[in-house]
């Protein structure tokens, strides 16, 4: 039987654990100091500096906001109520009815499956419908949203 040449592999394990422990300890100390210093600096902010930096009124020249009337603009009302991902799919359909799901995928920057799932969900709720065209679908807004 031949003898093993070089250091025992156990020393590699011990050395790796020692280095990992040292790096972890240094990280823990530095992280603790950084968190403490940011907390301390946030506690010592001068209120005069904050008032100078922030404007007193955001809407000085803006007219008062008018509430959306659901009867006058149902599209805007529906878009306000939808989550962001569904809004990103429904908005291009409202802007250009008859858009294909492939074009919709490009405009919304979602994956093919995400667009398909979202369109199916919106179709179940009656917000749009789709018609088969070859290997894809053309998507149209519902009659209620078009009027």
Residue pairs with C-beta under 8 A, 6 or more apart in sequence:
68 76
68 77
68 80
70 77
74 144
74 145
74 147
75 94
75 141
75 145
78 90
78 127
78 145
79 87
79 90
79 91
79 94
82 90
85 110
85 114
85 118
86 118
86 121
86 122
88 108
88 109
88 110
89 104
89 108
89 110
89 115
89 118
89 119
89 122
90 122
90 127
90 128
90 141
92 99
92 103
92 104
92 107
92 108
93 99
93 104
93 128
93 139
93 140
93 141
94 141
94 145
97 140
97 141
97 146
98 138
98 139
98 140
99 107
99 138
99 139
100 133
100 136
100 137
100 138
100 139
101 112
101 115
101 116
101 119
101 130
101 136
101 137
101 139
102 136
104 115
104 119
104 139
105 111
105 112
105 115
108 115
110 118
119 128
119 130
119 137
119 139
122 128
123 129
123 130
126 142
126 144
127 141
127 142
127 145
128 139
128 140
128 141
128 142
128 145
129 139
129 140
129 142
130 137
130 138
130 139
130 140
131 137
131 138
131 140
140 146
